Amino acid sequence: MTAESGPLAVITGANRGLGLGLTRQLTARGYAVVAGCRSPENADELRRAGPIAVVGVDTADADPIMSSRLGSMTVNFGHDLGYNTSKAALNVATVVLAKELGERGVVCVTVHPGWVRTDMGGPAAPLSVDESTGPLAELACASAHVRVDQLTCEFFV
Ligand SMILES: NC(=O)c1ccc[n+]([C@@H]2O[C@H](COP(=O)([O-])OP(=O)(O)OC[C@H]3O[C@@H](n4cnc5c(N)ncnc54)[C@H](OP(=O)(O)O)[C@@H]3O)[C@@H](O)[C@H]2O)c1
């Protein structure tokens, strides 16, 4: 797999839940995907998702690139201090990275996927994985064509 073969996406937590859904969505849109998961030897479903390269990634050793509405300073859903704090930190990391990497033309965005029926979201969540990751994939495709100098930094709640 080479970057010359088309747009390239790197997805962590790609073996299940939203990561697996996003892998399927982006491969269907022609992306080559480098799919990170903690146990590549057990990622059979992921390997069936399309033309992907499966690599071992533990984000305890690297920065995750996902967010949640629970990181908002103004919306107070739930009371999981550790989870909410980690998502708020991720929002700050995105702002800092957007400023640092913007000069090199790299677009950094953080999105809330909605409340989704995954192992984490549980069966009561209103959104399916496809309903969440379809728009996420569209956003990822659109972001690849955004001019950095046109970006504003806003929080939506
Ligand atoms: N579902 C929702 O409603 C919802 C709402 C808002 C935000 N989010 C965010 O969306 C992201 C994905 O959530 P999900 O619903 O897809 O969760 P999930 O179904 O529980 O899947 C979690 C994924 O993260 C991987 N993972 C966990 N710790 C990791 C680590 N240290 N290094 C690498 N991978 C790790 C898991 O891998 P293993 O299989 O190896 O454990 C799994 O692939 C999370 O950041 C979550 O906070 C979800």
PDBQT file of the ligand as one rigid body, heavy atoms in Angstrom, charges set to zero:
ROOT
HETATM    1  N1  LIG A 201     -20.295   4.823  21.271  1.00  0.00    +0.000 N 
HETATM    2  C1  LIG A 201     -20.634   6.046  21.609  1.00  0.00    +0.000 C 
HETATM    3  O1  LIG A 201     -21.830   6.347  21.839  1.00  0.00    +0.000 OA
HETATM    4  C2  LIG A 201     -19.585   7.142  21.702  1.00  0.00    +0.000 A 
HETATM    5  C3  LIG A 201     -20.020   8.447  21.985  1.00  0.00    +0.000 A 
HETATM    6  C4  LIG A 201     -19.065   9.460  22.072  1.00  0.00    +0.000 A 
HETATM    7  C5  LIG A 201     -17.731   9.181  21.861  1.00  0.00    +0.000 A 
HETATM    8  N2  LIG A 201     -17.335   7.899  21.614  1.00  0.00    +0.000 N 
HETATM    9  C6  LIG A 201     -15.893   7.659  21.450  1.00  0.00    +0.000 C 
HETATM   10  O2  LIG A 201     -15.641   6.951  20.247  1.00  0.00    +0.000 OA
HETATM   11  C7  LIG A 201     -14.481   6.117  20.411  1.00  0.00    +0.000 C 
HETATM   12  C8  LIG A 201     -14.820   4.684  19.972  1.00  0.00    +0.000 C 
HETATM   13  O3  LIG A 201     -15.900   4.235  20.785  1.00  0.00    +0.000 OA
HETATM   14  P1  LIG A 201     -16.693   2.876  20.469  1.00  0.00    +0.000 P 
HETATM   15  O4  LIG A 201     -18.101   3.120  20.853  1.00  0.00    +0.000 OA
HETATM   16  O5  LIG A 201     -16.360   2.382  19.114  1.00  0.00    +0.000 OA
HETATM   17  O6  LIG A 201     -16.052   1.913  21.573  1.00  0.00    +0.000 OA
HETATM   18  P2  LIG A 201     -15.894   0.300  21.592  1.00  0.00    +0.000 P 
HETATM   19  O7  LIG A 201     -16.919  -0.372  20.748  1.00  0.00    +0.000 OA
HETATM   20  O8  LIG A 201     -15.813  -0.054  23.036  1.00  0.00    +0.000 OA
HETATM   21  O9  LIG A 201     -14.481   0.080  20.892  1.00  0.00    +0.000 OA
HETATM   22  C9  LIG A 201     -13.346   0.624  21.490  1.00  0.00    +0.000 C 
HETATM   23  C10 LIG A 201     -12.170   0.407  20.561  1.00  0.00    +0.000 C 
HETATM   24  O10 LIG A 201     -11.049   1.087  21.120  1.00  0.00    +0.000 OA
HETATM   25  C11 LIG A 201      -9.962   0.162  21.213  1.00  0.00    +0.000 C 
HETATM   26  N3  LIG A 201      -9.057   0.538  22.312  1.00  0.00    +0.000 N 
HETATM   27  C12 LIG A 201      -9.352   0.702  23.633  1.00  0.00    +0.000 A 
HETATM   28  N4  LIG A 201      -8.236   1.052  24.307  1.00  0.00    +0.000 NA
HETATM   29  C13 LIG A 201      -7.229   1.104  23.393  1.00  0.00    +0.000 A 
HETATM   30  C14 LIG A 201      -5.841   1.377  23.472  1.00  0.00    +0.000 A 
HETATM   31  N5  LIG A 201      -5.227   1.688  24.627  1.00  0.00    +0.000 N 
HETATM   32  N6  LIG A 201      -5.118   1.337  22.333  1.00  0.00    +0.000 NA
HETATM   33  C15 LIG A 201      -5.689   1.038  21.149  1.00  0.00    +0.000 A 
HETATM   34  N7  LIG A 201      -7.004   0.747  21.000  1.00  0.00    +0.000 NA
HETATM   35  C16 LIG A 201      -7.756   0.779  22.129  1.00  0.00    +0.000 A 
HETATM   36  C17 LIG A 201     -10.633  -1.177  21.436  1.00  0.00    +0.000 C 
HETATM   37  O11 LIG A 201      -9.712  -2.206  21.134  1.00  0.00    +0.000 OA
HETATM   38  P3  LIG A 201      -9.774  -3.650  21.898  1.00  0.00    +0.000 P 
HETATM   39  O12 LIG A 201     -10.756  -4.475  21.107  1.00  0.00    +0.000 OA
HETATM   40  O13 LIG A 201      -8.361  -4.120  21.815  1.00  0.00    +0.000 OA
HETATM   41  O14 LIG A 201     -10.228  -3.414  23.307  1.00  0.00    +0.000 OA
HETATM   42  C18 LIG A 201     -11.773  -1.060  20.431  1.00  0.00    +0.000 C 
HETATM   43  O15 LIG A 201     -11.331  -1.280  19.110  1.00  0.00    +0.000 OA
HETATM   44  C19 LIG A 201     -14.066   6.244  21.890  1.00  0.00    +0.000 C 
HETATM   45  O16 LIG A 201     -13.011   7.193  21.981  1.00  0.00    +0.000 OA
HETATM   46  C20 LIG A 201     -15.322   6.778  22.568  1.00  0.00    +0.000 C 
HETATM   47  O17 LIG A 201     -14.993   7.553  23.703  1.00  0.00    +0.000 OA
HETATM   48  C21 LIG A 201     -18.240   6.876  21.509  1.00  0.00    +0.000 A 
ENDROOT
TORSDOF 0
